[in-house]
């Protein structure tokens, strides 16, 4: 089961990595947050899994506009049991 979860995490991280390497350098720095939205998305998927991680990343990207937030906004940590 763990292998399947890791496979899907990598599958959803791959397009974000492609964006970081191929598209982001062309657009230049424009994220208002630290860590950047793409790094936040990867961190959220790794921490929370595919579904919640994507949801957190999409919410973050949606708030990255001139009237949205800015500054340091780390991925929320999962409570360890």
HELIX and SHEET records of a PDB file:
HELIX    1   1 UNK A    2  UNK A   18  1                                  17    
HELIX    2   2 UNK A   19  UNK A   23  3                                   5    
HELIX    3   3 UNK A   24  UNK A   27  1                                   4    
HELIX    4   4 UNK A   37  UNK A   48  1                                  12    
HELIX    5   5 UNK A   50  UNK A   62  1                                  13    
SHEET    1   A 2 UNK A  33  UNK A  34  0                                        
SHEET    2   A 2 UNK A  71  UNK A  72  1                                        
END                                                                             
